[in-house]
Amino acid sequence: MGVSGCGKTTIGAGLAERLGIPFLDGDDLHPAANTAKMAAGIPLDDDDRWPWLDRVGDALARARGAGVVIACSALKRRYRDALRAHAPEVVFVHLAAPKEVVVERIAARTGHFMPAALLDSQYADLEPPGQDERCITVDVTGPLPAGW
């Protein structure tokens, strides 16, 4: 979990490979209207997010026992609570980095619908996980290790 550009897809796919379980990119579960809205530089609101979070939660629930890694922003506590309602055993990995680092990464990537202009809204929405949440926070400020 984390803001756009923090490395959810890269790190999530690598983690899934190392664990020998499937990887899903939560971006692929967005309805086309959500993707178009973000591509146009318009932040999603909760009405946009709830159906998407249900799709992510359903994917988590289907993977019970077998495991799955899903890259998903899950920026707010209530979003993570909604995912936990589908899969109570879920463990979140919060990929944290300063905004300046993420801006550079977004500027360097190609082919992604999420513009850097929406990063401010993502950091404004971000509610870091509380101590009562099953979560591991990882500082992803530096480059990935070789071979990742």
Helices and strands as residue ranges (DSSP letters): H 8-19, E 23-25, G 26-29, H 32-39, H 46-62, E 69-71, H 77-86, E 92-96, H 99-108, G 116-118, H 119-125, E 135-139
